[in-house]
Amino acid sequence: MKHNSFHPYFIVLFFSVTMLFSQTKEHPWQISFGFNAVDTFPTDVVTQGDLFEDFFNVGDHWNVAPYPSQIGITNYIGSGFSFGLRFSHNTISKYGDLKADNDLFASGDAVIKYDINALLKTERFAPYLETGGGYVFFDEISAGYFNLGFGIEYALGQKKKTVLFAQSIFRNTGETYGNKHFQHSAGLGFRFGNNDQDNDGIKDAEDACPEEFGLAEFNRCPDSDNDGVQDSIDACPESPGLAELNGCPDRDGDGVEDRQDNCPDTKGLQSLMGCPDSDADGIRDSEDACPEVYGLEAFDGCPDSDNDGVEDAEDECPEVVGSITNNGCPEVDESVIEELNEIGQTIYFQTNSNKLSKNDKRILSRVYETLAAYQNYEIEVQGHTDSVGAEDLNMKLSKARAQAVADYLIFKGFSRNKISARGYGESKPAESNLTARGRSLNRRVVFKLIKN
């Protein structure tokens, strides 16, 4: 056969053509580029082989045109169907086992395709069926053809807007001079176009989020967690939250979002990362050894009521300022003992009596106020008499006088377990018993402090 010049509308055949299959309503338009191969042998024609005989004998029977040698464009019309146009060109060097003189091949087809994936619902692989018709030139011979084919494609990328495809179609003609043949093709397809890609009822040009189904109040942008904060500004788009927290949740309602809340199920303070501080001492309850009592950080949240550096739990005198070495109680020095004994000197008992006068009780109230500061000391009340009377009677009398003083201090509030009474009789005079003054001074009470 002789070569013939290109028909004018086949100038596009410098580029490959194939129908872009597996369009969707999201991307209804598709254009594709690829290469094609023409095989006239397995067509059940007298000079050729039986139908499908040596179907994959590429080396002996296929006329392969390099890429690009096919181009096509199609549009998805719904329910799995697409309609489009396809153009291709090739050079025929063999008709089956018969040699040819590099005859021109050119074709143009109108194609209807059905995407089987509309039924299978596969993720990326999409098989399809094709039918249609067109016009084909084999050099100087041209004829109309009916087409029937099958193909498969694979979608690439997250948005699946690029596809790889491979297909085979069989062309049959009602003309006696036409050449039945198979045409195989493969290549790349690119999907595009959609007035409303996300099908939310708003055209893409007016849709702030054209690829995501959205809500009218957000200019058709989505709010996945339905919390009133659109996803683009929602820091927690998958969890319903609060607008003031950029869409993040706050289960305990303390103003600290759950992602940053160290105690997300217990209402707390922002300054403590959402954890509670029941006693308002600045130490979170989980780290506070005394969570219900205001305390100091130095004592893990436990109090030091008298601010003497000894926490109350270890302070034997928690209401009185003391020293650390004396377990929080004040140290007793000589001036205190002298003061107590001076006071004790002013307690005057009548001869042979252990009764306290009103004045004695006023004096002992002062003694109690002084002794109350020394709760970690034991107090020994010592009673003394003058030498008037029998010695054994004076011993009993001194004991009774000491006990009277101790009982009054216990009455005022001193611990019974920390106070004792002891009588010395006339054995330890402070002054001479030869004078009235001396005997008066010998009838006395002495306080002795003993540290626990």
C-alpha positions as CSV (number, residue, x, y, z in Angstrom):
1,M,0.0,0.0,0.0
2,K,1.1,3.6,-0.6
3,H,1.3,6.3,2.0
4,N,-1.3,9.0,1.9
5,S,-1.3,12.5,3.3
6,F,-2.8,13.1,6.7
7,H,-6.5,14.0,6.7
8,P,-6.6,17.6,8.2
9,Y,-8.3,16.7,11.4
10,F,-5.7,14.1,12.2
11,I,-2.9,16.7,12.8
12,V,-3.6,15.9,16.5
13,L,-2.3,12.4,16.0
14,F,1.1,13.7,16.8
15,F,-0.1,13.1,20.3
16,S,-1.4,10.0,21.9
17,V,-5.1,9.5,22.6
18,T,-7.1,7.4,24.9
19,M,-10.4,7.9,26.7
20,L,-9.9,9.0,30.3
21,F,-11.7,6.3,32.2
22,S,-13.1,6.1,35.7
23,Q,-14.3,9.7,35.8
24,T,-16.4,10.6,38.8
25,K,-19.0,13.2,39.6
26,E,-16.3,14.9,41.7
27,H,-14.0,15.2,38.6
28,P,-16.2,14.7,35.6
29,W,-13.7,15.9,32.9
30,Q,-10.7,13.8,32.0
31,I,-7.9,14.0,29.4
32,S,-5.4,11.4,28.7
33,F,-2.2,10.7,26.8
34,G,-0.7,7.3,25.9
35,F,0.7,5.0,23.2
36,N,-1.2,2.4,21.1
37,A,-0.5,-0.8,19.2
38,V,-2.6,-2.2,16.3
39,D,-2.9,-6.0,15.6
40,T,-4.9,-7.4,12.7
41,F,-4.0,-11.0,13.2
42,P,-6.3,-12.5,15.8
43,T,-9.5,-11.4,14.0
44,D,-10.9,-14.5,12.3
45,V,-10.2,-13.1,8.8
46,V,-9.3,-15.5,6.0
47,T,-5.8,-14.1,5.6
48,Q,-5.2,-13.8,9.3
49,G,-5.5,-16.0,12.4
50,D,-8.5,-17.2,14.4
51,L,-10.2,-14.9,16.8
52,F,-7.8,-14.2,19.8
53,E,-5.1,-16.5,18.3
54,D,-1.6,-15.4,19.3
55,F,-3.3,-12.5,21.1
56,F,-0.2,-11.4,23.0
57,N,2.4,-12.1,20.1
58,V,3.8,-8.6,20.4
59,G,6.9,-9.1,18.3
60,D,5.3,-10.7,15.3
61,H,1.9,-9.1,15.0
62,W,1.7,-5.8,17.0
63,N,2.3,-2.4,15.3
64,V,3.4,-0.3,18.3
65,A,3.4,3.5,18.0
66,P,5.6,5.3,20.5
67,Y,4.3,7.7,23.1
68,P,2.5,9.9,22.6
69,S,0.3,8.4,19.9
70,Q,-3.2,8.7,21.4
71,I,-5.2,11.5,23.0
72,G,-8.7,11.6,24.4
73,I,-11.2,13.6,26.4
74,T,-14.3,12.4,28.1
75,N,-17.0,13.6,30.5
76,Y,-18.8,11.7,33.2
77,I,-22.6,11.8,32.6
78,G,-23.7,9.8,35.7
79,S,-24.5,6.3,36.9
80,G,-21.1,5.0,35.9
81,F,-21.4,6.1,32.3
82,S,-19.0,8.5,30.5
83,F,-19.0,9.8,26.9
84,G,-16.0,11.0,25.0
85,L,-13.8,11.3,21.9
86,R,-10.5,9.6,21.2
87,F,-7.9,10.0,18.4
88,S,-4.9,7.9,17.6
89,H,-2.2,7.4,14.9
90,N,0.2,4.6,14.1
91,T,2.4,3.2,11.3
92,I,1.5,-0.2,10.0
93,S,4.5,-2.4,9.1
94,K,2.7,-5.7,9.1
95,Y,-0.8,-7.1,8.8
96,G,-0.4,-10.2,10.9
97,D,2.3,-12.3,9.2
98,L,2.1,-10.1,6.0
99,K,4.6,-7.3,5.6
100,A,3.4,-3.7,4.9
101,D,5.1,-0.6,3.5
102,N,4.7,1.5,6.7
103,D,1.1,2.4,6.0
104,L,-0.6,5.3,7.7
105,F,-3.1,4.4,10.4
106,A,-5.4,7.0,11.9
107,S,-8.6,6.7,13.9
108,G,-11.2,8.9,15.5
109,D,-13.9,7.4,17.8
110,A,-16.9,8.4,19.8
111,V,-16.9,6.3,22.9
112,I,-19.4,5.3,25.6
113,K,-17.9,3.7,28.6
114,Y,-19.3,2.0,31.7
115,D,-17.2,2.0,34.9
116,I,-17.7,-1.5,36.6
117,N,-16.3,0.1,39.7
118,A,-19.7,1.7,40.1
119,L,-20.8,-1.8,41.3
120,L,-17.5,-3.1,42.8
121,K,-16.7,0.1,44.9
122,T,-13.0,-0.7,44.9
123,E,-10.6,2.0,46.3
124,R,-8.2,2.5,43.4
125,F,-8.5,-0.3,40.8
126,A,-11.4,0.4,38.3
127,P,-12.2,-2.0,35.5
128,Y,-14.5,-0.8,32.7
129,L,-16.3,-1.8,29.5
130,E,-16.4,0.3,26.4
131,T,-18.5,0.5,23.2
132,G,-18.8,3.1,20.4
133,G,-18.0,3.8,16.8
134,G,-15.6,5.7,14.7
135,Y,-13.7,6.1,11.4
136,V,-10.4,4.5,10.7
137,F,-7.8,5.1,7.9
138,F,-5.5,2.2,6.8
139,D,-3.5,4.3,4.4
140,E,-5.8,4.9,1.4
141,I,-8.5,2.6,2.7
142,S,-11.0,4.1,5.2
143,A,-14.2,2.8,6.7
144,G,-16.5,3.2,9.6
145,Y,-16.2,0.8,12.6
146,F,-18.1,-0.5,15.6
147,N,-16.0,-0.8,18.7
148,L,-16.1,-3.1,21.8
149,G,-13.5,-3.1,24.5
150,F,-12.3,-3.7,28.1
151,G,-9.8,-1.9,30.3
152,I,-8.6,-1.3,33.7
153,E,-7.0,1.7,35.5
154,Y,-5.3,2.5,38.8
155,A,-5.8,5.9,40.6
156,L,-2.7,7.7,42.0
157,G,-2.3,10.1,44.8
158,Q,-4.6,11.1,47.7
159,K,-7.1,12.9,45.6
160,K,-7.0,10.3,42.8
161,K,-6.9,12.9,40.1
162,T,-4.2,11.0,38.1
163,V,-4.7,7.5,36.7
164,L,-2.7,4.8,35.0
165,F,-4.7,2.8,32.4
166,A,-4.4,-0.1,30.0
167,Q,-7.1,-1.3,27.5
168,S,-7.9,-3.3,24.4
169,I,-10.7,-2.7,21.9
170,F,-11.9,-4.7,18.9
171,R,-13.0,-2.8,15.8
172,N,-15.3,-4.5,13.3
173,T,-16.6,-2.9,10.1
174,G,-19.6,-3.6,8.0
175,E,-17.5,-2.7,4.9
176,T,-16.1,-5.6,2.9
177,Y,-12.9,-3.7,2.3
178,G,-12.2,-2.7,6.0
179,N,-9.6,-4.3,8.2
180,K,-10.8,-5.8,11.4
181,H,-8.3,-5.3,14.1
182,F,-7.5,-5.0,17.8
183,Q,-6.1,-1.7,19.3
184,H,-4.3,-1.9,22.6
185,S,-3.3,1.3,24.5
186,A,-1.8,2.4,27.8
187,G,-0.9,5.7,29.4
188,L,-1.7,8.4,31.9
189,G,-5.0,10.2,32.5
190,F,-5.8,13.4,34.4
191,R,-9.1,14.3,36.0
192,F,-10.3,17.9,36.3
193,G,-13.4,20.1,36.6
194,N,-16.4,20.3,38.8
195,N,-18.6,23.2,39.5
196,D,-19.3,21.7,43.0
197,Q,-16.6,19.2,43.8
198,D,-17.8,18.6,47.3
199,N,-21.5,18.4,46.4
200,D,-22.6,20.8,49.1
201,G,-24.8,22.9,46.8
202,I,-22.4,25.8,46.3
203,K,-20.4,26.3,43.2
204,D,-16.6,26.0,43.7
205,A,-16.1,29.7,42.7
206,E,-18.3,30.7,45.7
207,D,-17.2,27.9,48.0
208,A,-14.5,28.7,50.6
209,C,-13.7,25.0,50.8
210,P,-14.6,23.6,47.4
211,E,-13.1,20.1,48.0
212,E,-14.8,19.6,51.4
213,F,-18.5,19.3,52.2
214,G,-19.3,22.2,54.5
215,L,-22.0,24.3,56.2
216,A,-23.7,27.4,55.0
217,E,-22.7,29.4,58.2
218,F,-19.1,28.7,57.4
219,N,-19.2,29.7,53.7
220,R,-19.4,25.9,53.0
221,C,-16.4,25.0,55.0
222,P,-16.7,21.9,57.2
223,D,-17.2,21.5,61.0
224,S,-16.4,17.8,61.4
225,D,-17.1,17.7,65.2
226,N,-20.2,19.9,65.0
227,D,-19.0,22.3,67.8
228,G,-19.7,25.5,65.9
229,V,-16.0,26.1,65.0
230,Q,-15.0,25.4,61.4
231,D,-12.2,22.9,60.9
232,S,-9.8,25.4,59.4
233,I,-9.6,27.3,62.7
234,D,-10.5,24.4,65.0
235,A,-7.4,23.2,66.9
236,C,-9.3,20.0,67.8
237,P,-11.4,19.3,64.6
238,E,-12.3,15.8,65.6
239,S,-13.4,16.5,69.2
240,P,-16.4,18.8,70.0
241,G,-15.1,21.8,72.0
242,L,-15.6,25.4,72.9
243,A,-15.2,28.5,70.7
244,E,-13.2,30.3,73.3
245,L,-10.7,27.4,73.4
246,N,-10.4,27.3,69.6
247,G,-12.7,24.3,69.3
248,C,-10.9,22.1,71.9
249,P,-12.9,20.4,74.7
250,D,-12.8,21.2,78.4
251,R,-14.6,18.3,80.1
252,D,-14.3,19.8,83.6
253,G,-15.2,23.3,82.6
254,D,-12.3,25.0,84.3
255,G,-11.2,27.0,81.3
256,V,-8.2,24.8,80.5
257,E,-8.5,22.7,77.4
258,D,-8.2,19.0,77.9
259,R,-5.0,18.7,75.9
260,Q,-3.2,21.0,78.3
261,D,-5.2,20.0,81.4
262,N,-3.2,17.8,83.8
263,C,-6.5,17.0,85.6
264,P,-9.0,17.0,82.8
265,D,-11.8,15.4,84.8
266,T,-11.5,17.6,87.9
267,K,-12.1,21.3,87.9
268,G,-9.0,23.2,88.7
269,L,-7.0,26.4,88.2
270,Q,-5.4,27.7,85.0
271,S,-2.3,28.6,87.0
272,L,-1.9,24.9,88.0
273,M,-2.6,23.5,84.5
274,G,-6.2,22.7,85.3
275,C,-5.6,20.9,88.6
276,P,-7.5,21.8,91.8
277,D,-6.1,23.5,94.9
278,S,-8.8,23.0,97.6
279,D,-7.0,25.0,100.3
280,A,-5.9,27.8,97.9
281,D,-2.2,27.6,99.0
282,G,-0.8,27.5,95.5
283,I,0.0,23.8,95.6
284,R,-2.1,21.4,93.5
285,D,-4.0,18.8,95.6
286,S,-2.2,15.8,94.1
287,E,1.1,17.2,95.4
288,D,-0.3,18.7,98.6
289,A,0.3,16.5,101.7
290,C,-2.4,18.6,103.5
291,P,-4.9,19.4,100.7
292,E,-7.6,20.7,102.9
293,V,-5.5,23.0,105.0
294,Y,-3.6,26.1,103.8
295,G,0.1,25.4,104.0
296,L,3.5,26.2,102.8
297,E,5.4,24.8,99.8
298,A,8.4,24.1,102.1
299,F,6.2,21.6,104.0
300,D,4.5,20.1,100.9
301,G,1.4,22.2,101.5
302,C,1.1,21.5,105.2
303,P,0.7,24.4,107.7
304,D,3.0,26.1,110.1
305,S,0.5,28.1,112.2
306,D,3.0,29.9,114.3
307,N,5.5,30.5,111.5
308,D,8.4,29.1,113.5
309,G,9.8,26.9,110.7
310,V,8.3,23.7,112.2
311,E,5.2,22.3,110.5
312,D,2.2,21.8,112.7
313,A,2.2,18.0,112.4
314,E,5.7,17.9,114.0
315,D,5.3,21.1,116.2
316,E,4.7,20.2,119.8
317,C,3.6,23.8,120.4
318,P,1.8,24.7,117.1
319,E,0.3,27.9,118.4
320,V,3.4,29.3,120.0
321,V,6.6,30.4,118.2
322,G,9.4,28.1,119.2
323,S,12.7,26.8,118.0
324,I,13.4,24.0,115.5
325,T,15.7,22.3,118.0
326,N,13.0,22.3,120.6
327,N,10.4,20.8,118.2
328,G,8.6,24.1,117.7
329,C,8.3,25.0,121.4
330,P,10.1,28.0,123.0
331,E,13.2,27.4,125.0
332,V,13.1,28.0,128.7
333,D,15.8,30.3,130.0
334,E,16.8,31.3,133.5
335,S,14.7,34.5,133.3
336,V,11.5,32.5,132.9
337,I,12.3,30.3,135.8
338,E,13.2,33.3,138.0
339,E,10.0,35.0,137.0
340,L,7.9,31.9,137.9
341,N,9.6,31.5,141.3
342,E,9.2,35.2,142.0
343,I,5.5,34.7,141.4
344,G,5.6,31.6,143.5
345,Q,7.0,33.6,146.4
346,T,3.8,35.7,146.4
347,I,1.6,32.8,147.1
348,Y,1.1,33.0,150.9
349,F,-0.6,30.2,152.7
350,Q,-2.0,30.7,156.2
351,T,-0.4,28.6,158.9
352,N,-1.4,24.9,158.8
353,S,-3.5,25.7,155.6
354,N,-3.4,24.6,152.0
355,K,-6.3,26.7,150.8
356,L,-5.8,29.2,147.9
357,S,-7.1,32.7,148.4
358,K,-8.6,34.8,145.6
359,N,-5.3,36.6,145.3
360,D,-3.5,33.3,145.0
361,K,-5.7,32.2,142.2
362,R,-5.1,35.5,140.3
363,I,-1.4,34.9,140.7
364,L,-1.7,31.3,139.5
365,S,-3.6,32.5,136.4
366,R,-0.5,34.5,135.5
367,V,1.6,31.3,136.1
368,Y,-0.7,29.4,133.7
369,E,-0.3,31.9,131.0
370,T,3.5,31.7,131.2
371,L,3.5,27.9,131.4
372,A,1.1,27.4,128.4
373,A,3.9,28.4,126.1
374,Y,6.0,25.4,127.2
375,Q,3.8,22.5,126.3
376,N,6.7,20.1,125.8
377,Y,7.9,20.6,129.4
378,E,6.7,18.8,132.5
379,I,6.0,21.0,135.5
380,E,6.9,19.9,139.0
381,V,5.1,22.0,141.7
382,Q,7.2,22.0,144.9
383,G,5.6,22.9,148.2
384,H,7.6,24.2,151.2
385,T,6.7,25.2,154.9
386,D,8.2,27.0,157.8
387,S,9.4,25.1,160.9
388,V,6.4,25.8,163.0
389,G,4.8,22.5,164.1
390,A,5.9,18.9,163.8
391,E,8.1,18.0,160.9
392,D,5.9,15.1,159.6
393,L,2.9,17.4,159.7
394,N,4.8,20.0,157.7
395,M,5.8,17.4,155.1
396,K,2.1,16.5,154.6
397,L,1.1,20.2,154.6
398,S,3.7,21.1,151.9
399,K,2.5,18.2,149.7
400,A,-1.1,19.4,150.1
401,R,-0.2,23.0,149.2
402,A,1.7,21.8,146.1
403,Q,-1.2,19.7,145.1
404,A,-3.6,22.6,145.5
405,V,-1.5,24.7,143.1
406,A,-1.3,21.8,140.6
407,D,-5.0,21.2,140.7
408,Y,-5.7,24.9,140.0
409,L,-3.4,24.8,137.0
410,I,-5.0,21.7,135.7
411,F,-8.4,23.5,136.2
412,K,-7.1,26.3,134.0
413,G,-6.2,23.9,131.2
414,F,-2.7,22.5,131.8
415,S,-2.4,18.8,130.9
416,R,-2.8,16.5,134.0
417,N,-0.1,14.2,132.4
418,K,2.5,16.9,132.5
419,I,2.1,18.3,135.9
420,S,3.0,16.8,139.3
421,A,3.1,18.0,143.0
422,R,5.8,17.3,145.6
423,G,6.2,18.4,149.2
424,Y,9.5,19.2,150.9
425,G,8.2,20.3,154.3
426,E,10.6,22.5,156.2
427,S,13.6,20.7,154.8
428,K,14.6,23.4,152.2
429,P,14.0,26.8,153.9
430,A,14.6,29.9,151.8
431,E,15.2,32.1,154.8
432,S,15.7,31.7,158.6
433,N,12.7,30.4,160.5
434,L,13.8,32.5,163.5
435,T,12.1,35.5,162.2
436,A,8.5,36.1,161.3
437,R,9.6,37.4,157.9
438,G,11.8,34.4,157.3
439,R,9.0,32.0,158.2
440,S,6.6,33.8,155.9
441,L,9.0,33.5,153.0
442,N,9.5,29.8,153.7
443,R,5.8,29.1,153.2
444,R,6.2,29.1,149.4
445,V,5.7,27.3,146.1
446,V,8.5,26.7,143.6
447,F,8.0,25.7,139.9
448,K,10.5,23.4,138.3
449,L,10.4,22.8,134.5
450,I,11.6,19.5,133.2
451,K,12.1,19.1,129.4
452,N,10.5,15.9,127.9
